[in-house]
């Protein structure tokens, strides 16, 4: 059952092309564009305004004895962090994510196919 699933996945166009073209990570050696750097910065910034900011709001809420600060501000801040993360992925993630996924598919399927063909 597992071997059949592996072989079926290996027949998909994405996996076949990744293996045939020997997908690698050479693109990561190139100098990133300003757009990619802005995207990486946005992704990093989203982590700062995610849980740390929500925790800070929780501490502020406790010190001021006003639960509404964290009740309203927490979800808004966390939602904003998701939007900033998505912006970062839009700016930098699509190209590099595809390069990485093609490489991962090739490496994984080559190992799984060796195991399945034993």
C-alpha positions, 0 to 999 in steps of 0.5 A: 500500500505504501509502496504504491502510494510512493510510486503514484506520487513519483508519477506526478509532473512536479516530482518527475520534473524535479528529478529529471532537472536535478532540482537544487538549491543553487539559487540561494547562492545568488545575491537577494534582490531588494524585494526579497530582502524586504520580504524577509524583513517583513517575515522577521518583523511579523514574529516580533509583533506576534506573540511577544507583542500579545504577551506585552499587551497581557502584562500591560493589561495586568498591570493596569487592571484593564482586561480589555487591553489584551481582549481587544489588542491581543487578537488585533495584534496577532492578526496584524502579525499574520498580515505582515507575514503574508506580505513578507511571503508575497514579497520574497517567499514564492520564488524561493519556496518553489525552489526549496519545494522542488529540491525537497521533492527530488531528494525525498522521492529519490530516497523513497523510491530507493526504499520502495524498489528494494 
